Amino acid sequence: MRYKEFKEYREKINKKILQEGTLNTKRFFSLDESVYLDRKLSRKTKELLGLVASVVLRCNDCILYHLDKCIEEGYTNEELYEALDVALIVGGSITIPHIRYAYEMIDEIRKS
C-alpha cells in the first residue's frame, strides 16, 4: 500500500531532517506549517490550494500529502475532482498522469 508507506517514510525522514537539519531548513519547515493555519483563509481551503498547486507543479509526493489533508478536512470526492479540473486547466495536458495518480490515491486513502 503506497499511501501507508508514504506516511511512514515522510514521518521518519521529516523527524531526521528536523533533528539534524540546518536552522534554515527548520525555519522553512516551521513556515510551511504556519502558512496552513486558519487565518483569513481556512486550513481546509489552503489544503485544496496546495493540492491544485501540487498537480500543476507535478509533484506526486505533494499531491498525496495534500490529498490526505484535504480528505482529513472533509472534502468529498466530487469536490476534489473539481479542484483537479482547475489544476488540469491551469497546468494543461502534462498534468494528466498526475491527475490519474490523484484519483488512484483518493481511493487508496479512503480505503485505509
Number of C-alpha atoms within 10 A of each C-alpha: 8 11 17 12 10 14 14 12 12 14 12 11 11 14 12 11 14 15 10 11 12 10 10 9 13 15 12 11 14 12 11 11 10 10 11 16 13 12 9 6 10 11 17 19 15 19 21 22 15 20 27 25 20 22 29 23 15 19 15 17 14 17 24 24 19 23 25 20 19 25 18 12 14 10 15 11 15 9 13 20 15 11 16 25 15 16 25 19 11 14 17 12 12 12 21 17 12 22 22 11 15 22 15 12 19 20 11 15 17 10 7 8
